[in-house]
């Protein structure tokens, strides 16, 4: 049995891991590389031919875990893509939106090059198209939490609720060879405990090998007051200055938690009645999916629903669906709140709102999620004085804020708490999906406190299990 590491190794995005066992090639996740220095991997030929993969296990529908699947299918993968019902629904909108953005961005870049007088031809082709996304959808196959799934002779898998986004899973894979059984646990992205909307992550007690994310492995989430308190302050200060509040928004989970928090503030009259533009068709669709799977939400949310206080509805909320509606936002007077994708400012409508507000001292840019190295969001958040947006350089004059209380990822304390529930050490714990500094810091902490064997695999390396 071998485990090959094909993405999110010593960096955060592009999750992709190949388990070779019992004559089967089992791929866990197939995500998009979003850091600029790794984006070329999206275009490269897959280290394993897609036609040689028997089945793809999808932990959840974030772009860095599922965003490369349409290309993988187009390049020859013809097996099932196993996912929970919410993940299937979310993946469909993620893939279509991603394909649309890539097609639009390629066309925009070509038009810009022509305006700038560059000579053609212009090889700005999208990574994949809507047709590729729709082809991938046909290979989705439903799985349920806590049910055995037969992957091959002597190989079964079980999906458990990871508490990260709706439908997210950690996956236990059992392999029986030569009369013995080994268990490999893929954590996916581990959620925080005691968060609104979602259940706490499932606790696992035994494993021979663990592959765990390490996104926040070197730190705990900052505690600058509850998320609602921070959002209340930022909204009121921005309104007082007469500016707009721009929130680059991850469409799945983070957008819904922000709406939940705005609803709480609006119903308590802790913020003035202000128009909140929810300018992300994908996030709007994702919100409908959260509504559809109410049985997977936590007790606190069920209590609100029974009391008639829907967490995704409040005065002033306006859903923006069409490009024309999005463009018209910029002509609105006074102060407004604009939630727009993407969360790391790597594409989508948020770039257009940023270029109109980033040079305004009265406006605020509020980041509410992890910003990977090399992304526009990271450069703004780390304090760059000038950034490039849609082919032009802009001086950063807007106030930059960060909302820390809504992370969908467990921090170091949360990851250590999850690991502490294992009754015995695994043979090896592999740390993935974290920048190298975060992974090394967490590895040293685990070695010193738990005494476990920890490895931080390199990209395209292989471990014998």
C-alpha positions in Angstrom: 0.0 0.0 0.0 1.4 3.4 -1.0 0.3 7.0 -0.5 1.4 9.6 -3.2 1.2 13.3 -2.4 0.1 15.2 -5.5 -1.1 18.6 -4.0 -1.3 20.8 -1.0 2.1 19.7 0.1 4.0 22.4 2.0 1.5 24.8 0.7 -2.3 25.3 1.1 -4.2 24.7 -2.1 -4.5 22.0 -4.7 -5.3 19.1 -2.3 -4.8 15.8 -4.1 -3.7 12.5 -2.6 -3.4 9.1 -4.2 -3.8 5.8 -2.3 -2.6 2.7 -4.1 -4.1 -0.3 -2.4 -5.5 -3.7 -3.3 -4.8 -3.2 -7.0 -6.9 0.1 -6.9 -5.9 3.7 -7.4 -8.0 5.8 -5.1 -7.7 9.6 -5.4 -8.8 11.8 -2.5 -9.7 15.3 -3.7 -8.5 17.0 -6.8 -8.3 20.7 -6.1 -7.2 23.9 -7.8 -3.8 25.4 -7.0 -4.5 29.0 -6.2 -1.2 30.4 -5.0 0.4 32.3 -7.9 3.8 30.4 -7.8 2.0 27.0 -8.0 -0.8 27.9 -10.5 1.2 26.4 -13.4 0.5 23.0 -11.9 -3.1 23.4 -12.9 -2.1 23.3 -16.5 0.5 20.6 -16.2 -0.2 16.9 -17.1 -1.3 15.1 -14.0 1.5 13.1 -12.3 -0.9 10.1 -12.6 -2.8 9.6 -15.8 -6.5 10.3 -15.0 -7.5 7.1 -16.9 -5.6 5.0 -14.3 -7.6 6.3 -11.3 -10.4 4.0 -10.3 -12.4 6.3 -8.0 -12.2 9.8 -6.6 -13.3 10.5 -3.0 -14.3 14.1 -2.5 -14.0 15.5 1.0 -15.9 18.7 0.3 -16.7 21.3 -2.3 -14.2 24.1 -1.8 -12.3 25.0 -4.9 -8.9 24.0 -3.5 -10.3 20.5 -3.0 -12.5 20.0 -6.0 -11.7 22.7 -8.5 -9.5 20.7 -10.8 -11.9 17.8 -11.3 -13.5 19.1 -14.5 -10.1 19.1 -16.2 -9.2 15.7 -14.6 -12.4 14.3 -16.2 -11.7 15.9 -19.6 -8.2 14.4 -19.5 -9.5 10.9 -19.1 -10.9 10.1 -15.7 -14.1 8.0 -16.1 -14.7 6.6 -12.6 -17.2 7.7 -9.9 -16.7 10.9 -7.8 -18.1 10.0 -4.4 -19.5 12.8 -2.3 -22.3 13.6 0.2 -25.5 15.2 -1.1 -24.6 18.8 -0.1 -21.1 18.4 -1.6 -22.6 17.2 -4.8 -24.9 20.2 -5.0 -22.2 22.6 -4.1 -19.7 21.1 -6.5 -22.1 21.6 -9.4 -22.3 25.4 -8.7 -18.6 25.6 -7.9 -17.5 24.0 -11.1 -19.9 26.0 -13.3 -18.9 29.3 -11.6 -15.2 28.4 -11.8 -15.5 27.6 -15.5 -17.5 30.8 -16.2 -14.9 32.9 -14.3 -12.0 31.3 -16.2 -13.7 31.8 -19.6 -14.6 35.5 -18.7 -11.1 36.2 -17.3 -9.4 34.8 -20.4 -11.7 36.9 -22.6 -11.1 40.0 -20.5 -7.4 39.5 -20.6 -7.4 39.2 -24.4 -9.5 42.4 -24.8 -7.1 44.2 -22.4 -4.0 43.1 -24.4 -5.6 44.3 -27.6 -6.4 47.7 -26.0 -2.8 48.0 -24.8 -1.7 47.4 -28.4 -0.1 44.0 -27.9 0.2 41.9 -31.0 -1.7 38.6 -31.2 -2.2 35.7 -31.2 -3.5 35.7 -27.6 -3.2 32.2 -26.0 -5.5 33.1 -23.1 -7.5 29.9 -23.0 -9.5 28.9 -19.9 -8.4 25.9 -17.9 -11.8 24.3 -18.5 -15.2 25.2 -19.8 -18.8 24.9 -18.8 -19.1 21.8 -20.9 -16.2 20.2 -19.0 -17.9 21.1 -15.7 -21.2 19.5 -16.8 -19.4 16.4 -17.9 -17.8 16.0 -14.5 -21.3 16.3 -12.8 -22.4 13.2 -14.6 -19.8 11.2 -12.6 -20.9 12.3 -9.2 -22.2 9.5 -6.9 -24.0 9.9 -3.6 -22.6 8.7 -0.3 -24.0 9.1 3.2 -22.3 9.8 6.4 -21.4 6.8 8.6 -22.2 4.2 5.9 -19.7 1.6 4.6 -18.7 2.1 0.9 -17.1 -0.8 -0.9 -14.3 0.5 -3.1 -12.8 -2.9 -4.1 -12.0 -6.3 -2.8 -11.0 -5.8 0.8 -11.3 -2.0 0.6 -14.0 0.1 2.2 -14.5 3.7 3.1 -16.6 5.7 5.6 -17.4 9.4 5.4 -17.7 11.3 8.7 -18.9 14.9 9.3 -15.9 17.2 9.3 -17.8 20.2 10.5 -15.9 22.4 8.0 -18.6 23.4 5.5 -22.0 21.8 5.0 -21.5 18.3 3.6 -17.8 18.2 4.4 -16.2 14.9 5.3 -13.2 13.3 6.8 -12.7 9.8 5.2 -11.7 6.6 6.9 -10.3 4.0 4.4 -10.0 0.4 5.5 -7.7 -1.9 3.5 -7.4 -5.6 4.2 -4.3 -7.3 2.7 -2.6 -10.5 3.6 -4.9 -11.2 6.4 -4.4 -7.8 8.2 -6.4 -4.6 8.1 -4.9 -1.1 8.0 -6.8 2.1 8.4 -5.9 5.4 6.8 -7.7 8.6 7.9 -7.9 11.6 5.6 -9.0 14.5 7.7 -10.1 16.8 4.8 -10.4 20.2 6.4 -11.2 20.0 10.1 -13.8 22.4 11.3 -13.9 24.5 14.5 -16.0 23.4 17.4 -18.9 25.5 18.8 -19.4 27.4 15.6 -22.8 28.7 14.4 -24.6 26.7 11.7 -22.6 23.4 11.6 -22.1 20.4 13.8 -18.8 19.8 15.5 -16.2 17.7 13.7 -16.5 13.9 14.1 -14.0 12.4 16.6 -11.9 9.4 15.4 -10.3 7.1 17.9 -8.0 4.8 15.9 -5.9 4.9 12.8 -2.7 3.3 11.4 -2.0 6.4 9.3 -3.4 9.9 9.4 -3.2 12.5 6.7 -4.2 15.9 8.3 -4.4 19.4 7.2 -2.2 22.1 8.9 -3.6 25.4 7.6 -3.4 27.1 11.1 -0.9 24.7 12.5 1.4 27.5 13.8 -1.2 29.6 15.6 -4.5 29.8 17.3 -7.2 32.1 16.0 -6.8 35.6 17.2 -9.3 36.7 19.8 -10.1 40.3 19.2 -13.6 40.0 20.4 -16.5 38.1 19.1 -17.1 38.2 15.3 -20.3 40.1 15.9 -18.6 42.8 18.0 -15.8 43.3 15.4 -18.3 43.5 12.5 -20.5 45.9 14.4 -17.5 48.2 15.0 -16.2 48.1 11.4 -19.7 48.7 9.9 -20.4 51.7 12.2 -16.9 53.2 11.7 -17.2 52.9 7.9 -20.7 54.4 7.8 -19.4 57.3 9.9 -16.6 58.0 7.4 -19.1 57.8 4.5 -17.4 54.9 2.8 -18.2 51.5 1.5 -17.4 48.2 3.3 -16.0 45.6 0.9 -15.9 42.0 2.2 -14.2 39.5 -0.2 -16.3 36.5 0.4 -15.8 32.7 0.2 -19.0 31.6 -1.3 -19.4 28.5 0.9 -19.8 28.6 4.7 -18.0 31.9 5.2 -20.6 33.8 3.3 -23.4 32.1 5.2 -21.7 32.8 8.6 -21.3 36.5 7.6 -25.0 36.7 6.8 -25.8 34.9 10.1 -23.8 37.6 11.9 -25.3 40.5 10.0 -28.7 39.1 10.8 -27.9 39.0 14.4 -26.7 42.6 14.4 -29.5 43.9 12.3 -32.3 42.3 14.4 -30.6 43.7 17.6 -30.3 47.1 15.9 -26.6 47.2 16.7 -25.9 48.6 13.2 -27.8 51.2 11.2 -30.1 50.0 8.5 -27.8 49.8 5.6 -28.0 48.1 2.2 -26.0 44.8 2.2 -25.3 43.7 -1.4 -24.7 40.0 -1.6 -22.9 40.2 -4.9 -22.1 36.5 -5.6 -24.4 34.3 -7.6 -22.5 31.3 -6.4 -22.8 32.3 -2.8 -26.5 32.9 -3.3 -26.9 29.4 -4.7 -24.8 28.0 -1.8 -27.1 29.7 0.7 -30.1 28.0 -0.8 -28.3 24.6 -0.3 -27.7 25.4 3.3 -31.4 26.0 3.6 -32.1 22.7 1.8 -30.1 20.6 4.3 -31.4 22.1 7.5 -31.1 18.6 9.2 -27.3 18.9 9.1 -27.2 22.3 10.9 -26.6 22.7 14.6 -29.1 23.0 17.5 -28.5 26.8 17.8 -29.6 27.3 14.2 -32.7 25.1 14.6 -33.7 27.2 17.7 -33.5 30.4 15.6 -35.6 28.8 12.8 -38.2 27.7 15.2 -38.4 31.2 16.6 -39.0 32.6 13.1 -35.6 34.3 13.0 -34.1 33.1 9.8 -30.3 33.4 9.9 -30.0 34.4 6.2 -32.7 37.1 6.2 -32.6 40.7 7.6 -33.7 44.2 6.5 -31.5 45.8 3.9 -30.2 42.5 2.4 -30.2 42.6 -1.4 -29.2 39.6 -3.5 -27.3 40.6 -6.7 -27.5 38.1 -9.5 -26.8 39.7 -12.8 -23.6 41.5 -14.0 -25.8 44.6 -14.7 -27.0 44.6 -11.1 -23.4 44.3 -10.0 -22.2 47.2 -12.1 -25.1 49.4 -10.8 -23.9 49.0 -7.2 -21.1 51.5 -7.9 -23.6 54.2 -8.7 -25.3 53.9 -5.3 -24.8 56.9 -3.0 -24.0 56.8 0.7 -22.4 53.8 2.5 -23.1 50.3 1.5 -21.8 46.8 2.4 -20.7 44.7 -0.6 -20.0 41.0 -0.1 -18.5 39.6 -3.3 -16.4 36.7 -4.4 -13.7 35.5 -4.4 -12.5 35.2 -0.8 -8.8 35.6 -1.7 -9.5 38.2 -4.5 -8.2 35.8 -7.1 -11.1 36.4 -9.5 -14.8 37.2 -9.7 -16.7 40.4 -9.0 -14.8 41.5 -5.9 -11.9 42.8 -8.1 -14.2 45.4 -9.7 -15.4 46.6 -6.3 -11.9 46.7 -5.0 -10.5 48.8 -7.8 -13.3 51.4 -7.1 -12.8 51.5 -3.4 -9.2 50.5 -2.5 -8.0 54.1 -3.1 -10.7 55.7 -0.9 -9.6 56.4 2.7 -13.3 56.4 3.8 -13.9 52.8 2.6 -12.9 49.6 4.3 -11.7 46.3 3.0 -12.6 43.5 5.5 -11.0 40.1 5.1 -12.9 37.2 6.7 -10.8 34.2 5.8 -7.4 32.7 5.1 -5.3 34.5 2.4 -2.8 32.2 0.7 0.7 33.3 -0.3 0.8 35.2 -3.6 -2.9 36.0 -3.8 -4.2 39.6 -4.1 -5.9 39.3 -0.8 -2.7 38.3 1.0 -0.8 41.3 -0.6 -3.5 43.7 0.6 -3.8 42.2 4.0 0.0 42.1 4.6 0.1 45.9 4.0 1.4 46.3 0.4 1.1 50.0 -0.4 0.3 49.4 -4.1 -1.4 46.4 -5.7 -2.3 45.4 -9.3 -6.0 44.8 -10.0 -7.3 43.9 -13.4 -4.1 45.0 -15.2 -3.7 48.4 -13.4 -1.8 49.5 -10.3 -3.7 51.0 -7.4 -2.4 52.8 -4.3 -4.0 51.3 -1.1 -5.7 54.0 0.9 -8.7 52.2 2.2 -8.7 51.0 5.8 -7.8 47.3 6.0 -9.4 45.1 8.6 -9.6 41.4 9.5 -12.4 39.4 10.9 -10.9 36.4 12.8 -13.9 34.8 14.5 -15.4 33.0 11.5 -12.7 30.6 10.4 -14.0 27.3 9.1 -10.6 25.7 9.9 -9.6 24.4 13.3 -6.6 26.3 14.7 -3.6 24.6 16.4 -5.6 24.1 19.6 -8.5 22.6 17.6 -6.2 20.3 15.6 -4.4 19.1 18.8 -7.7 18.5 20.5 -8.8 16.4 17.5 -5.6 14.4 17.6 -5.7 13.9 21.4 -8.8 11.7 21.0 -6.9 8.9 19.2 -6.4 6.1 21.7 -2.9 5.2 20.3 -0.4 6.9 18.1 -0.6 6.2 14.4 2.5 4.7 12.6 2.8 8.1 10.9 1.0 11.4 10.8 1.3 13.2 7.5 0.8 16.9 7.6 -0.5 18.5 4.4 -2.5 21.6 3.3 -0.4 24.1 5.2 2.4 26.5 4.4 5.7 25.0 5.3 6.3 27.2 8.3 2.9 26.3 9.8 3.4 22.5 9.1 6.8 22.5 10.6 5.7 24.4 13.7 2.8 22.0 14.2 5.0 18.9 13.6 7.4 20.0 16.3 4.6 20.7 18.7 3.1 17.2 18.1 6.5 15.5 18.4 7.2 17.2 21.7 3.8 16.9 23.3 2.5 13.6 21.9 5.7 11.8 20.8 4.2 10.9 17.4 6.0 10.2 14.2 5.3 13.1 11.9 6.2 13.6 8.3 5.7 16.7 6.1 5.7 15.2 2.6 7.1 16.9 -0.5 5.0 17.4 -3.7 4.9 14.2 -5.8 6.6 12.1 -3.1 5.4 8.6 -2.2 5.3 6.9 1.2 5.1 3.1 1.7 2.4 2.2 4.3 
